[in-house]
Amino acid sequence: MLGFITENLTSIIVLLVVAVILFAIIFKMVKDKKQGKSSCGCGCKGCPNSGNCHGH
């Protein structure tokens, strides 16, 4: 088992970094959704899709 880890250490490190970045992105999206922030970044005023996002 230790041999497998040492042979694939770079791949394991890259996988962990990608997993942490993915977790951070998902966490930020969930946090923004709970705060009612828009995911498109342009706000809802004048947006033809605003009724679909927030259901006013």
mmCIF entry with sequence, helices, sheets and N, C-alpha, C, O atoms, coordinates in Angstrom:
data_MODEL
# 
_entry.id   MODEL 
# 
_entity.id                         1 
_entity.type                       polymer 
_entity.pdbx_number_of_molecules   1 
# 
_entity_poly.entity_id                      1 
_entity_poly.type                           'polypeptide(L)' 
_entity_poly.nstd_linkage                   no 
_entity_poly.nstd_monomer                   no 
_entity_poly.pdbx_seq_one_letter_code       MLGFITENLTSIIVLLVVAVILFAIIFKMVKDKKQGKSSCGCGCKGCPNSGNCHGH 
_entity_poly.pdbx_seq_one_letter_code_can   MLGFITENLTSIIVLLVVAVILFAIIFKMVKDKKQGKSSCGCGCKGCPNSGNCHGH 
_entity_poly.pdbx_strand_id                 A 
# 
loop_
_entity_poly_seq.entity_id 
_entity_poly_seq.num 
_entity_poly_seq.mon_id 
_entity_poly_seq.hetero 
1 1  MET n 
1 2  LEU n 
1 3  GLY n 
1 4  PHE n 
1 5  ILE n 
1 6  THR n 
1 7  GLU n 
1 8  ASN n 
1 9  LEU n 
1 10 THR n 
1 11 SER n 
1 12 ILE n 
1 13 ILE n 
1 14 VAL n 
1 15 LEU n 
1 16 LEU n 
1 17 VAL n 
1 18 VAL n 
1 19 ALA n 
1 20 VAL n 
1 21 ILE n 
1 22 LEU n 
1 23 PHE n 
1 24 ALA n 
1 25 ILE n 
1 26 ILE n 
1 27 PHE n 
1 28 LYS n 
1 29 MET n 
1 30 VAL n 
1 31 LYS n 
1 32 ASP n 
1 33 LYS n 
1 34 LYS n 
1 35 GLN n 
1 36 GLY n 
1 37 LYS n 
1 38 SER n 
1 39 SER n 
1 40 CYS n 
1 41 GLY n 
1 42 CYS n 
1 43 GLY n 
1 44 CYS n 
1 45 LYS n 
1 46 GLY n 
1 47 CYS n 
1 48 PRO n 
1 49 ASN n 
1 50 SER n 
1 51 GLY n 
1 52 ASN n 
1 53 CYS n 
1 54 HIS n 
1 55 GLY n 
1 56 HIS n 
# 
_struct_asym.id          A 
_struct_asym.entity_id   1 
# 
loop_
_struct_conf.conf_type_id 
_struct_conf.id 
_struct_conf.pdbx_PDB_helix_id 
_struct_conf.beg_label_comp_id 
_struct_conf.beg_label_asym_id 
_struct_conf.beg_label_seq_id 
_struct_conf.pdbx_beg_PDB_ins_code 
_struct_conf.end_label_comp_id 
_struct_conf.end_label_asym_id 
_struct_conf.end_label_seq_id 
_struct_conf.pdbx_end_PDB_ins_code 
_struct_conf.beg_auth_comp_id 
_struct_conf.beg_auth_asym_id 
_struct_conf.beg_auth_seq_id 
_struct_conf.end_auth_comp_id 
_struct_conf.end_auth_asym_id 
_struct_conf.end_auth_seq_id 
_struct_conf.pdbx_PDB_helix_class 
_struct_conf.details 
_struct_conf.pdbx_PDB_helix_length 
HELX_P HELX_P1 AA1 LEU A 2  ? GLU A 7  ? LEU A 2  GLU A 7  1 ? 6  
HELX_P HELX_P2 AA2 LEU A 9  ? LYS A 34 ? LEU A 9  LYS A 34 1 ? 26 
HELX_P HELX_P3 AA3 SER A 50 ? HIS A 54 ? SER A 50 HIS A 54 1 ? 5  
# 
_struct_conf_type.id          HELX_P 
_struct_conf_type.criteria    ? 
_struct_conf_type.reference   ? 
# 
loop_
_atom_site.group_PDB 
_atom_site.id 
_atom_site.type_symbol 
_atom_site.label_atom_id 
_atom_site.label_alt_id 
_atom_site.label_comp_id 
_atom_site.label_asym_id 
_atom_site.label_entity_id 
_atom_site.label_seq_id 
_atom_site.pdbx_PDB_ins_code 
_atom_site.Cartn_x 
_atom_site.Cartn_y 
_atom_site.Cartn_z 
_atom_site.occupancy 
_atom_site.B_iso_or_equiv 
_atom_site.pdbx_formal_charge 
_atom_site.auth_seq_id 
_atom_site.auth_comp_id 
_atom_site.auth_asym_id 
_atom_site.auth_atom_id 
_atom_site.pdbx_PDB_model_num 
ATOM 1   N N  . MET A 1 1  ? 0.822   -1.192 0.000   1.00 0.00 ? 1  MET A N  1 
ATOM 2   C CA . MET A 1 1  ? 0.000   0.000  0.000   1.00 0.00 ? 1  MET A CA 1 
ATOM 3   C C  . MET A 1 1  ? 0.866   1.256  0.000   1.00 0.00 ? 1  MET A C  1 
ATOM 4   O O  . MET A 1 1  ? 0.581   2.209  -0.726  1.00 0.00 ? 1  MET A O  1 
ATOM 5   N N  . LEU A 1 2  ? 1.903   1.260  0.797   1.00 0.00 ? 2  LEU A N  1 
ATOM 6   C CA . LEU A 1 2  ? 2.790   2.416  0.857   1.00 0.00 ? 2  LEU A CA 1 
ATOM 7   C C  . LEU A 1 2  ? 3.493   2.631  -0.476  1.00 0.00 ? 2  LEU A C  1 
ATOM 8   O O  . LEU A 1 2  ? 3.748   3.768  -0.872  1.00 0.00 ? 2  LEU A O  1 
ATOM 9   N N  . GLY A 1 3  ? 3.803   1.543  -1.165  1.00 0.00 ? 3  GLY A N  1 
ATOM 10  C CA . GLY A 1 3  ? 4.422   1.651  -2.483  1.00 0.00 ? 3  GLY A CA 1 
ATOM 11  C C  . GLY A 1 3  ? 3.495   2.312  -3.488  1.00 0.00 ? 3  GLY A C  1 
ATOM 12  O O  . GLY A 1 3  ? 3.940   3.118  -4.305  1.00 0.00 ? 3  GLY A O  1 
ATOM 13  N N  . PHE A 1 4  ? 2.226   1.982  -3.439  1.00 0.00 ? 4  PHE A N  1 
ATOM 14  C CA . PHE A 1 4  ? 1.233   2.590  -4.325  1.00 0.00 ? 4  PHE A CA 1 
ATOM 15  C C  . PHE A 1 4  ? 1.146   4.091  -4.084  1.00 0.00 ? 4  PHE A C  1 
ATOM 16  O O  . PHE A 1 4  ? 1.080   4.879  -5.027  1.00 0.00 ? 4  PHE A O  1 
ATOM 17  N N  . ILE A 1 5  ? 1.147   4.476  -2.813  1.00 0.00 ? 5  ILE A N  1 
ATOM 18  C CA . ILE A 1 5  ? 1.035   5.889  -2.476  1.00 0.00 ? 5  ILE A CA 1 
ATOM 19  C C  . ILE A 1 5  ? 2.259   6.653  -2.954  1.00 0.00 ? 5  ILE A C  1 
ATOM 20  O O  . ILE A 1 5  ? 2.123   7.736  -3.524  1.00 0.00 ? 5  ILE A O  1 
ATOM 21  N N  . THR A 1 6  ? 3.442   6.115  -2.736  1.00 0.00 ? 6  THR A N  1 
ATOM 22  C CA . THR A 1 6  ? 4.654   6.817  -3.157  1.00 0.00 ? 6  THR A CA 1 
ATOM 23  C C  . THR A 1 6  ? 4.775   6.889  -4.671  1.00 0.00 ? 6  THR A C  1 
ATOM 24  O O  . THR A 1 6  ? 5.295   7.874  -5.197  1.00 0.00 ? 6  THR A O  1 
ATOM 25  N N  . GLU A 1 7  ? 4.309   5.874  -5.380  1.00 0.00 ? 7  GLU A N  1 
ATOM 26  C CA . GLU A 1 7  ? 4.370   5.880  -6.842  1.00 0.00 ? 7  GLU A CA 1 
ATOM 27  C C  . GLU A 1 7  ? 3.389   6.879  -7.451  1.00 0.00 ? 7  GLU A C  1 
ATOM 28  O O  . GLU A 1 7  ? 3.648   7.426  -8.522  1.00 0.00 ? 7  GLU A O  1 
ATOM 29  N N  . ASN A 1 8  ? 2.278   7.117  -6.783  1.00 0.00 ? 8  ASN A N  1 
ATOM 30  C CA . ASN A 1 8  ? 1.219   7.974  -7.315  1.00 0.00 ? 8  ASN A CA 1 
ATOM 31  C C  . ASN A 1 8  ? 1.011   9.238  -6.488  1.00 0.00 ? 8  ASN A C  1 
ATOM 32  O O  . ASN A 1 8  ? -0.085  9.797  -6.479  1.00 0.00 ? 8  ASN A O  1 
ATOM 33  N N  . LEU A 1 9  ? 2.038   9.684  -5.805  1.00 0.00 ? 9  LEU A N  1 
ATOM 34  C CA . LEU A 1 9  ? 1.907   10.826 -4.907  1.00 0.00 ? 9  LEU A CA 1 
ATOM 35  C C  . LEU A 1 9  ? 1.505   12.098 -5.642  1.00 0.00 ? 9  LEU A C  1 
ATOM 36  O O  . LEU A 1 9  ? 0.673   12.854 -5.140  1.00 0.00 ? 9  LEU A O  1 
ATOM 37  N N  . THR A 1 10 ? 2.065   12.351 -6.801  1.00 0.00 ? 10 THR A N  1 
ATOM 38  C CA . THR A 1 10 ? 1.699   13.569 -7.537  1.00 0.00 ? 10 THR A CA 1 
ATOM 39  C C  . THR A 1 10 ? 0.242   13.533 -7.982  1.00 0.00 ? 10 THR A C  1 
ATOM 40  O O  . THR A 1 10 ? -0.460  14.542 -7.917  1.00 0.00 ? 10 THR A O  1 
ATOM 41  N N  . SER A 1 11 ? -0.200  12.385 -8.428  1.00 0.00 ? 11 SER A N  1 
ATOM 42  C CA . SER A 1 11 ? -1.611  12.264 -8.844  1.00 0.00 ? 11 SER A CA 1 
ATOM 43  C C  . SER A 1 11 ? -2.545  12.449 -7.653  1.00 0.00 ? 11 SER A C  1 
ATOM 44  O O  . SER A 1 11 ? -3.599  13.072 -7.783  1.00 0.00 ? 11 SER A O  1 
ATOM 45  N N  . ILE A 1 12 ? -2.176  11.927 -6.525  1.00 0.00 ? 12 ILE A N  1 
ATOM 46  C CA . ILE A 1 12 ? -3.000  12.051 -5.327  1.00 0.00 ? 12 ILE A CA 1 
ATOM 47  C C  . ILE A 1 12 ? -3.064  13.516 -4.886  1.00 0.00 ? 12 ILE A C  1 
ATOM 48  O O  . ILE A 1 12 ? -4.126  14.000 -4.495  1.00 0.00 ? 12 ILE A O  1 
ATOM 49  N N  . ILE A 1 13 ? -1.943  14.214 -4.948  1.00 0.00 ? 13 ILE A N  1 
ATOM 50  C CA . ILE A 1 13 ? -1.917  15.625 -4.555  1.00 0.00 ? 13 ILE A CA 1 
ATOM 51  C C  . ILE A 1 13 ? -2.771  16.459 -5.501  1.00 0.00 ? 13 ILE A C  1 
ATOM 52  O O  . ILE A 1 13 ? -3.530  17.319 -5.054  1.00 0.00 ? 13 ILE A O  1 
ATOM 53  N N  . VAL A 1 14 ? -2.657  16.215 -6.793  1.00 0.00 ? 14 VAL A N  1 
ATOM 54  C CA . VAL A 1 14 ? -3.471  16.952 -7.769  1.00 0.00 ? 14 VAL A CA 1 
ATOM 55  C C  . VAL A 1 14 ? -4.948  16.666 -7.543  1.00 0.00 ? 14 VAL A C  1 
ATOM 56  O O  . VAL A 1 14 ? -5.768  17.582 -7.604  1.00 0.00 ? 14 VAL A O  1 
ATOM 57  N N  . LEU A 1 15 ? -5.295  15.429 -7.286  1.00 0.00 ? 15 LEU A N  1 
ATOM 58  C CA . LEU A 1 15 ? -6.686  15.064 -7.020  1.00 0.00 ? 15 LEU A CA 1 
ATOM 59  C C  . LEU A 1 15 ? -7.211  15.784 -5.780  1.00 0.00 ? 15 LEU A C  1 
ATOM 60  O O  . LEU A 1 15 ? -8.340  16.274 -5.779  1.00 0.00 ? 15 LEU A O  1 
ATOM 61  N N  . LEU A 1 16 ? -6.405  15.849 -4.734  1.00 0.00 ? 16 LEU A N  1 
ATOM 62  C CA . LEU A 1 16 ? -6.832  16.541 -3.518  1.00 0.00 ? 16 LEU A CA 1 
ATOM 63  C C  . LEU A 1 16 ? -7.016  18.035 -3.748  1.00 0.00 ? 16 LEU A C  1 
ATOM 64  O O  . LEU A 1 16 ? -7.966  18.627 -3.235  1.00 0.00 ? 16 LEU A O  1 
ATOM 65  N N  . VAL A 1 17 ? -6.117  18.654 -4.514  1.00 0.00 ? 17 VAL A N  1 
ATOM 66  C CA . VAL A 1 17 ? -6.244  20.085 -4.804  1.00 0.00 ? 17 VAL A CA 1 
ATOM 67  C C  . VAL A 1 17 ? -7.521  20.355 -5.604  1.00 0.00 ? 17 VAL A C  1 
ATOM 68  O O  . VAL A 1 17 ? -8.255  21.298 -5.309  1.00 0.00 ? 17 VAL A O  1 
ATOM 69  N N  . VAL A 1 18 ? -7.782  19.528 -6.614  1.00 0.00 ? 18 VAL A N  1 
ATOM 70  C CA . VAL A 1 18 ? -8.998  19.690 -7.421  1.00 0.00 ? 18 VAL A CA 1 
ATOM 71  C C  . VAL A 1 18 ? -10.244 19.480 -6.558  1.00 0.00 ? 18 VAL A C  1 
ATOM 72  O O  . VAL A 1 18 ? -11.227 20.207 -6.705  1.00 0.00 ? 18 VAL A O  1 
ATOM 73  N N  . ALA A 1 19 ? -10.208 18.504 -5.672  1.00 0.00 ? 19 ALA A N  1 
ATOM 74  C CA . ALA A 1 19 ? -11.354 18.246 -4.798  1.00 0.00 ? 19 ALA A CA 1 
ATOM 75  C C  . ALA A 1 19 ? -11.612 19.422 -3.861  1.00 0.00 ? 19 ALA A C  1 
ATOM 76  O O  . ALA A 1 19 ? -12.767 19.772 -3.620  1.00 0.00 ? 19 ALA A O  1 
ATOM 77  N N  . VAL A 1 20 ? -10.556 20.037 -3.331  1.00 0.00 ? 20 VAL A N  1 
ATOM 78  C CA . VAL A 1 20 ? -10.711 21.193 -2.442  1.00 0.00 ? 20 VAL A CA 1 
ATOM 79  C C  . VAL A 1 20 ? -11.288 22.382 -3.211  1.00 0.00 ? 20 VAL A C  1 
ATOM 80  O O  . VAL A 1 20 ? -12.165 23.083 -2.706  1.00 0.00 ? 20 VAL A O  1 
ATOM 81  N N  . ILE A 1 21 ? -10.799 22.610 -4.430  1.00 0.00 ? 21 ILE A N  1 
ATOM 82  C CA . ILE A 1 21 ? -11.322 23.711 -5.250  1.00 0.00 ? 21 ILE A CA 1 
ATOM 83  C C  . ILE A 1 21 ? -12.794 23.475 -5.579  1.00 0.00 ? 21 ILE A C  1 
ATOM 84  O O  . ILE A 1 21 ? -13.602 24.399 -5.494  1.00 0.00 ? 21 ILE A O  1 
ATOM 85  N N  . LEU A 1 22 ? -13.145 22.262 -5.950  1.00 0.00 ? 22 LEU A N  1 
ATOM 86  C CA . LEU A 1 22 ? -14.534 21.928 -6.262  1.00 0.00 ? 22 LEU A CA 1 
ATOM 87  C C  . LEU A 1 22 ? -15.435 22.116 -5.042  1.00 0.00 ? 22 LEU A C  1 
ATOM 88  O O  . LEU A 1 22 ? -16.537 22.652 -5.156  1.00 0.00 ? 22 LEU A O  1 
ATOM 89  N N  . PHE A 1 23 ? -14.965 21.678 -3.887  1.00 0.00 ? 23 PHE A N  1 
ATOM 90  C CA . PHE A 1 23 ? -15.733 21.854 -2.652  1.00 0.00 ? 23 PHE A CA 1 
ATOM 91  C C  . PHE A 1 23 ? -15.945 23.338 -2.355  1.00 0.00 ? 23 PHE A C  1 
ATOM 92  O O  . PHE A 1 23 ? -17.038 23.742 -1.959  1.00 0.00 ? 23 PHE A O  1 
ATOM 93  N N  . ALA A 1 24 ? -14.907 24.146 -2.544  1.00 0.00 ? 24 ALA A N  1 
ATOM 94  C CA . ALA A 1 24 ? -15.013 25.583 -2.280  1.00 0.00 ? 24 ALA A CA 1 
ATOM 95  C C  . ALA A 1 24 ? -16.016 26.243 -3.221  1.00 0.00 ? 24 ALA A C  1 
ATOM 96  O O  . ALA A 1 24 ? -16.779 27.112 -2.801  1.00 0.00 ? 24 ALA A O  1 
ATOM 97  N N  . ILE A 1 25 ? -16.018 25.840 -4.480  1.00 0.00 ? 25 ILE A N  1 
ATOM 98  C CA . ILE A 1 25 ? -16.966 26.399 -5.447  1.00 0.00 ? 25 ILE A CA 1 
ATOM 99  C C  . ILE A 1 25 ? -18.396 26.039 -5.070  1.00 0.00 ? 25 ILE A C  1 
ATOM 100 O O  . ILE A 1 25 ? -19.278 26.897 -5.071  1.00 0.00 ? 25 ILE A O  1 
ATOM 101 N N  . ILE A 1 26 ? -18.622 24.779 -4.749  1.00 0.00 ? 26 ILE A N  1 
ATOM 102 C CA . ILE A 1 26 ? -19.968 24.328 -4.378  1.00 0.00 ? 26 ILE A CA 1 
ATOM 103 C C  . ILE A 1 26 ? -20.420 25.013 -3.088  1.00 0.00 ? 26 ILE A C  1 
ATOM 104 O O  . ILE A 1 26 ? -21.573 25.429 -2.975  1.00 0.00 ? 26 ILE A O  1 
ATOM 105 N N  . PHE A 1 27 ? -19.514 25.131 -2.115  1.00 0.00 ? 27 PHE A N  1 
ATOM 106 C CA . PHE A 1 27 ? -19.844 25.797 -0.850  1.00 0.00 ? 27 PHE A CA 1 
ATOM 107 C C  . PHE A 1 27 ? -20.242 27.247 -1.092  1.00 0.00 ? 27 PHE A C  1 
ATOM 108 O O  . PHE A 1 27 ? -21.216 27.727 -0.512  1.00 0.00 ? 27 PHE A O  1 
ATOM 109 N N  . LYS A 1 28 ? -19.496 27.951 -1.945  1.00 0.00 ? 28 LYS A N  1 
ATOM 110 C CA . LYS A 1 28 ? -19.799 29.349 -2.271  1.00 0.00 ? 28 LYS A CA 1 
ATOM 111 C C  . LYS A 1 28 ? -21.146 29.472 -2.974  1.00 0.00 ? 28 LYS A C  1 
ATOM 112 O O  . LYS A 1 28 ? -21.912 30.391 -2.686  1.00 0.00 ? 28 LYS A O  1 
ATOM 113 N N  . MET A 1 29 ? -21.443 28.556 -3.894  1.00 0.00 ? 29 MET A N  1 
ATOM 114 C CA . MET A 1 29 ? -22.717 28.599 -4.608  1.00 0.00 ? 29 MET A CA 1 
ATOM 115 C C  . MET A 1 29 ? -23.889 28.380 -3.648  1.00 0.00 ? 29 MET A C  1 
ATOM 116 O O  . MET A 1 29 ? -24.906 29.067 -3.747  1.00 0.00 ? 29 MET A O  1 
ATOM 117 N N  . VAL A 1 30 ? -23.753 27.441 -2.736  1.00 0.00 ? 30 VAL A N  1 
ATOM 118 C CA . VAL A 1 30 ? -24.817 27.168 -1.765  1.00 0.00 ? 30 VAL A CA 1 
ATOM 119 C C  . VAL A 1 30 ? -24.997 28.366 -0.841  1.00 0.00 ? 30 VAL A C  1 
ATOM 120 O O  . VAL A 1 30 ? -26.125 28.753 -0.536  1.00 0.00 ? 30 VAL A O  1 
ATOM 121 N N  . LYS A 1 31 ? -23.887 28.953 -0.395  1.00 0.00 ? 31 LYS A N  1 
ATOM 122 C CA . LYS A 1 31 ? -23.948 30.122 0.480   1.00 0.00 ? 31 LYS A CA 1 
ATOM 123 C C  . LYS A 1 31 ? -24.626 31.291 -0.224  1.00 0.00 ? 31 LYS A C  1 
ATOM 124 O O  . LYS A 1 31 ? -25.469 31.966 0.367   1.00 0.00 ? 31 LYS A O  1 
ATOM 125 N N  . ASP A 1 32 ? -24.266 31.534 -1.479  1.00 0.00 ? 32 ASP A N  1 
ATOM 126 C CA . ASP A 1 32 ? -24.880 32.620 -2.246  1.00 0.00 ? 32 ASP A CA 1 
ATOM 127 C C  . ASP A 1 32 ? -26.362 32.356 -2.480  1.00 0.00 ? 32 ASP A C  1 
ATOM 128 O O  . ASP A 1 32 ? -27.170 33.283 -2.418  1.00 0.00 ? 32 ASP A O  1 
ATOM 129 N N  . LYS A 1 33 ? -26.723 31.125 -2.743  1.00 0.00 ? 33 LYS A N  1 
ATOM 130 C CA . LYS A 1 33 ? -28.132 30.773 -2.976  1.00 0.00 ? 33 LYS A CA 1 
ATOM 131 C C  . LYS A 1 33 ? -28.958 31.037 -1.723  1.00 0.00 ? 33 LYS A C  1 
ATOM 132 O O  . LYS A 1 33 ? -30.077 31.541 -1.813  1.00 0.00 ? 33 LYS A O  1 
ATOM 133 N N  . LYS A 1 34 ? -28.409 30.696 -0.546  1.00 0.00 ? 34 LYS A N  1 
ATOM 134 C CA . LYS A 1 34 ? -29.128 30.931 0.710   1.00 0.00 ? 34 LYS A CA 1 
ATOM 135 C C  . LYS A 1 34 ? -29.297 32.414 0.992   1.00 0.00 ? 34 LYS A C  1 
ATOM 136 O O  . LYS A 1 34 ? -30.276 32.820 1.619   1.00 0.00 ? 34 LYS A O  1 
ATOM 137 N N  . GLN A 1 35 ? -28.344 33.235 0.530   1.00 0.00 ? 35 GLN A N  1 
ATOM 138 C CA . GLN A 1 35 ? -28.427 34.676 0.735   1.00 0.00 ? 35 GLN A CA 1 
ATOM 139 C C  . GLN A 1 35 ? -29.249 35.359 -0.344  1.00 0.00 ? 35 GLN A C  1 
ATOM 140 O O  . GLN A 1 35 ? -29.462 36.570 -0.287  1.00 0.00 ? 35 GLN A O  1 
ATOM 141 N N  . GLY A 1 36 ? -29.712 34.596 -1.329  1.00 0.00 ? 36 GLY A N  1 
ATOM 142 C CA . GLY A 1 36 ? -30.557 35.147 -2.376  1.00 0.00 ? 36 GLY A CA 1 
ATOM 143 C C  . GLY A 1 36 ? -29.801 35.872 -3.466  1.00 0.00 ? 36 GLY A C  1 
ATOM 144 O O  . GLY A 1 36 ? -30.395 36.644 -4.219  1.00 0.00 ? 36 GLY A O  1 
ATOM 145 N N  . LYS A 1 37 ? -28.510 35.644 -3.567  1.00 0.00 ? 37 LYS A N  1 
ATOM 146 C CA . LYS A 1 37 ? -27.716 36.301 -4.602  1.00 0.00 ? 37 LYS A CA 1 
ATOM 147 C C  . LYS A 1 37 ? -27.925 35.601 -5.936  1.00 0.00 ? 37 LYS A C  1 
ATOM 148 O O  . LYS A 1 37 ? -28.175 34.396 -5.990  1.00 0.00 ? 37 LYS A O  1 
ATOM 149 N N  . SER A 1 38 ? -27.821 36.370 -7.004  1.00 0.00 ? 38 SER A N  1 
ATOM 150 C CA . SER A 1 38 ? -27.995 35.837 -8.346  1.00 0.00 ? 38 SER A CA 1 
ATOM 151 C C  . SER A 1 38 ? -26.722 35.137 -8.794  1.00 0.00 ? 38 SER A C  1 
ATOM 152 O O  . SER A 1 38 ? -25.620 35.570 -8.456  1.00 0.00 ? 38 SER A O  1 
ATOM 153 N N  . SER A 1 39 ? -26.865 34.077 -9.539  1.00 0.00 ? 39 SER A N  1 
ATOM 154 C CA . SER A 1 39 ? -25.702 33.343 -10.016 1.00 0.00 ? 39 SER A CA 1 
ATOM 155 C C  . SER A 1 39 ? -25.134 33.918 -11.305 1.00 0.00 ? 39 SER A C  1 
ATOM 156 O O  . SER A 1 39 ? -24.000 33.616 -11.676 1.00 0.00 ? 39 SER A O  1 
ATOM 157 N N  . CYS A 1 40 ? -25.921 34.752 -11.992 1.00 0.00 ? 40 CYS A N  1 
ATOM 158 C CA . CYS A 1 40 ? -25.431 35.289 -13.263 1.00 0.00 ? 40 CYS A CA 1 
ATOM 159 C C  . CYS A 1 40 ? -24.560 36.515 -13.057 1.00 0.00 ? 40 CYS A C  1 
ATOM 160 O O  . CYS A 1 40 ? -23.779 36.856 -13.946 1.00 0.00 ? 40 CYS A O  1 
ATOM 161 N N  . GLY A 1 41 ? -24.662 37.187 -11.930 1.00 0.00 ? 41 GLY A N  1 
ATOM 162 C CA . GLY A 1 41 ? -23.806 38.313 -11.612 1.00 0.00 ? 41 GLY A CA 1 
ATOM 163 C C  . GLY A 1 41 ? -24.287 39.653 -12.134 1.00 0.00 ? 41 GLY A C  1 
ATOM 164 O O  . GLY A 1 41 ? -23.651 40.672 -11.865 1.00 0.00 ? 41 GLY A O  1 
ATOM 165 N N  . CYS A 1 42 ? -25.388 39.688 -12.869 1.00 0.00 ? 42 CYS A N  1 
ATOM 166 C CA . CYS A 1 42 ? -25.820 40.961 -13.445 1.00 0.00 ? 42 CYS A CA 1 
ATOM 167 C C  . CYS A 1 42 ? -27.039 41.539 -12.731 1.00 0.00 ? 42 CYS A C  1 
ATOM 168 O O  . CYS A 1 42 ? -27.527 42.598 -13.124 1.00 0.00 ? 42 CYS A O  1 
ATOM 169 N N  . GLY A 1 43 ? -27.525 40.895 -11.728 1.00 0.00 ? 43 GLY A N  1 
ATOM 170 C CA . GLY A 1 43 ? -28.705 41.383 -11.022 1.00 0.00 ? 43 GLY A CA 1 
ATOM 171 C C  . GLY A 1 43 ? -29.983 40.973 -11.737 1.00 0.00 ? 43 GLY A C  1 
ATOM 172 O O  . GLY A 1 43 ? -29.935 40.412 -12.831 1.00 0.00 ? 43 GLY A O  1 
ATOM 173 N N  . CYS A 1 44 ? -31.118 41.251 -11.125 1.00 0.00 ? 44 CYS A N  1 
ATOM 174 C CA . CYS A 1 44 ? -32.393 40.789 -11.672 1.00 0.00 ? 44 CYS A CA 1 
ATOM 175 C C  . CYS A 1 44 ? -33.222 41.892 -12.320 1.00 0.00 ? 44 CYS A C  1 
ATOM 176 O O  . CYS A 1 44 ? -34.220 41.606 -12.982 1.00 0.00 ? 44 CYS A O  1 
ATOM 177 N N  . LYS A 1 45 ? -32.825 43.131 -12.139 1.00 0.00 ? 45 LYS A N  1 
ATOM 178 C CA . LYS A 1 45 ? -33.616 44.217 -12.695 1.00 0.00 ? 45 LYS A CA 1 
ATOM 179 C C  . LYS A 1 45 ? -33.569 44.166 -14.219 1.00 0.00 ? 45 LYS A C  1 
ATOM 180 O O  . LYS A 1 45 ? -32.497 44.248 -14.818 1.00 0.00 ? 45 LYS A O  1 
ATOM 181 N N  . GLY A 1 46 ? -34.724 44.031 -14.831 1.00 0.00 ? 46 GLY A N  1 
ATOM 182 C CA . GLY A 1 46 ? -34.821 43.982 -16.282 1.00 0.00 ? 46 GLY A CA 1 
ATOM 183 C C  . GLY A 1 46 ? -34.490 42.625 -16.884 1.00 0.00 ? 46 GLY A C  1 
ATOM 184 O O  . GLY A 1 46 ? -34.446 42.492 -18.107 1.00 0.00 ? 46 GLY A O  1 
ATOM 185 N N  . CYS A 1 47 ? -34.263 41.645 -16.076 1.00 0.00 ? 47 CYS A N  1 
ATOM 186 C CA . CYS A 1 47 ? -33.944 40.312 -16.586 1.00 0.00 ? 47 CYS A CA 1 
ATOM 187 C C  . CYS A 1 47 ? -35.236 39.582 -16.943 1.00 0.00 ? 47 CYS A C  1 
ATOM 188 O O  . CYS A 1 47 ? -36.126 39.481 -16.099 1.00 0.00 ? 47 CYS A O  1 
ATOM 189 N N  . PRO A 1 48 ? -35.365 39.076 -18.155 1.00 0.00 ? 48 PRO A N  1 
ATOM 190 C CA . PRO A 1 48 ? -36.592 38.380 -18.534 1.00 0.00 ? 48 PRO A CA 1 
ATOM 191 C C  . PRO A 1 48 ? -36.773 37.054 -17.807 1.00 0.00 ? 48 PRO A C  1 
ATOM 192 O O  . PRO A 1 48 ? -37.872 36.499 -17.818 1.00 0.00 ? 48 PRO A O  1 
ATOM 193 N N  . ASN A 1 49 ? -35.743 36.541 -17.187 1.00 0.00 ? 49 ASN A N  1 
ATOM 194 C CA . ASN A 1 49 ? -35.820 35.265 -16.491 1.00 0.00 ? 49 ASN A CA 1 
ATOM 195 C C  . ASN A 1 49 ? -35.950 35.416 -14.977 1.00 0.00 ? 49 ASN A C  1 
ATOM 196 O O  . ASN A 1 49 ? -35.885 34.418 -14.259 1.00 0.00 ? 49 ASN A O  1 
ATOM 197 N N  . SER A 1 50 ? -36.128 36.617 -14.482 1.00 0.00 ? 50 SER A N  1 
ATOM 198 C CA . SER A 1 50 ? -36.150 36.830 -13.034 1.00 0.00 ? 50 SER A CA 1 
ATOM 199 C C  . SER A 1 50 ? -37.301 36.078 -12.344 1.00 0.00 ? 50 SER A C  1 
ATOM 200 O O  . SER A 1 50 ? -37.171 35.678 -11.187 1.00 0.00 ? 50 SER A O  1 
ATOM 201 N N  . GLY A 1 51 ? -38.401 35.890 -13.034 1.00 0.00 ? 51 GLY A N  1 
ATOM 202 C CA . GLY A 1 51 ? -39.517 35.141 -12.458 1.00 0.00 ? 51 GLY A CA 1 
ATOM 203 C C  . GLY A 1 51 ? -39.195 33.679 -12.272 1.00 0.00 ? 51 GLY A C  1 
ATOM 204 O O  . GLY A 1 51 ? -39.738 33.039 -11.371 1.00 0.00 ? 51 GLY A O  1 
ATOM 205 N N  . ASN A 1 52 ? -38.331 33.137 -13.095 1.00 0.00 ? 52 ASN A N  1 
ATOM 206 C CA . ASN A 1 52 ? -37.954 31.726 -12.973 1.00 0.00 ? 52 ASN A CA 1 
ATOM 207 C C  . ASN A 1 52 ? -36.971 31.507 -11.835 1.00 0.00 ? 52 ASN A C  1 
ATOM 208 O O  . ASN A 1 52 ? -36.987 30.455 -11.195 1.00 0.00 ? 52 ASN A O  1 
ATOM 209 N N  . CYS A 1 53 ? -36.120 32.486 -11.578 1.00 0.00 ? 53 CYS A N  1 
ATOM 210 C CA . CYS A 1 53 ? -35.108 32.335 -10.528 1.00 0.00 ? 53 CYS A CA 1 
ATOM 211 C C  . CYS A 1 53 ? -35.708 32.478 -9.134  1.00 0.00 ? 53 CYS A C  1 
ATOM 212 O O  . CYS A 1 53 ? -35.414 31.678 -8.245  1.00 0.00 ? 53 CYS A O  1 
ATOM 213 N N  . HIS A 1 54 ? -36.538 33.483 -8.941  1.00 0.00 ? 54 HIS A N  1 
ATOM 214 C CA . HIS A 1 54 ? -36.981 33.819 -7.602  1.00 0.00 ? 54 HIS A CA 1 
ATOM 215 C C  . HIS A 1 54 ? -38.464 33.568 -7.352  1.00 0.00 ? 54 HIS A C  1 
ATOM 216 O O  . HIS A 1 54 ? -38.888 33.521 -6.197  1.00 0.00 ? 54 HIS A O  1 
ATOM 217 N N  . GLY A 1 55 ? -39.244 33.410 -8.379  1.00 0.00 ? 55 GLY A N  1 
ATOM 218 C CA . GLY A 1 55 ? -40.656 33.107 -8.209  1.00 0.00 ? 55 GLY A CA 1 
ATOM 219 C C  . GLY A 1 55 ? -41.431 34.162 -7.450  1.00 0.00 ? 55 GLY A C  1 
ATOM 220 O O  . GLY A 1 55 ? -42.184 33.824 -6.537  1.00 0.00 ? 55 GLY A O  1 
ATOM 221 N N  . HIS A 1 56 ? -41.272 35.415 -7.794  1.00 0.00 ? 56 HIS A N  1 
ATOM 222 C CA . HIS A 1 56 ? -41.963 36.515 -7.108  1.00 0.00 ? 56 HIS A CA 1 
ATOM 223 C C  . HIS A 1 56 ? -43.434 36.342 -7.194  1.00 0.00 ? 56 HIS A C  1 
ATOM 224 O O  . HIS A 1 56 ? -44.184 37.168 -6.675  1.00 0.00 ? 56 HIS A O  1 
# 
